[in-house]
Amino acid sequence: MANKALTAQQISDYNRDGYLIVKNFCNAEEIGRLYSTALNDDAMRKNALDLNDQSGKKTRLSLWFTPGNDVFGYLTRSERMITPVGQLLGEDSPVCHFHSKLMQKEPKVGGAWEWHQDYGYWYKNQFMFPDQLMSVMVALTPANKENGCLQVVKGSHKLGRVNHGFSGEQVGADITMVNNALQTMELIYCDLDAGDALFFHSNLLHRSEANLSDHPRWSIISCYSLQSNLAYNETSTSWKTPVDVVPDEAILNWDAGSLSNNDFLVKENDPALKETGWEK
Ligand SMILES: O=C(O)CCC(=O)C(=O)O
């Protein structure tokens, strides 16, 4: 991606639709380095959590808060990432990294995600402003209808937050509201090639189906907030710490450590996870 800044048209598309796809956000060499770290880093593997979907299929992810000096830290702190995120969230306050998740949807076993808004989880952390929260999914493998790509309801971020209840170990949006939204707005399958990025608003309704194909569907999802967006019920700290931005070349050219020093979410130790489902 040669030019880091989004165009006025891209910003207006995001504001209208609640999402934006940027093709070739990472090149093949960068994805190669990220994907091989995802597969081989010990800390990433040891800290993977399995969450049950409604049907009991497992969806595996590793989640950490503070972005480090590893190849995923370099991606999530890169100018290429932070410049557009700042444009979309508003440039009057520094961008902070809430957390990142490596989503590991294995062939045949990778579970579904129920319809939800990310703010359906995050209002429990008492973040004040959903417009100042967003996620960026970067595909490490192709994602398509066959292997359970993300589905979004175009424009649904304008609904505001809808009610959420529990669904397996996940949180699910009120199905009446989801069905109303699906009758009113367009359902989009976000077909991504490896290296493409999907930027989406914290109130965008989205889900994904299980991966019943023979191919893995792996991605990293990084969530960002602005420093001005206070979270009154969140014990991690990176959400209020401005991102220490690195040049894009870091992803390929800088020495990258293991993720072993990262502050991973540990399911067993997290009271919120035990009591009320996991804290996404
Ligand atoms: O990766 C997926 O399939 C869904 C993830 C998701 O919905 C989320 O992290 O909010």
The ligand as a Gaussian input file, in Angstrom:
#p B3LYP/6-31G(d) Opt

LIG

0 1
 O      -13.071000     -13.773000      12.702000
 C      -14.271000     -14.009000      12.707000
 O      -14.754000     -14.900000      12.044000
 C      -15.222000     -13.186000      13.504000
 C      -14.570000     -12.327000      14.488000
 C      -15.456000     -11.323000      15.087000
 O      -16.617000     -11.266000      14.821000
 C      -14.931000     -10.360000      16.027000
 O      -13.791000     -10.495000      16.455000
 O      -15.651000      -9.426000      16.381000

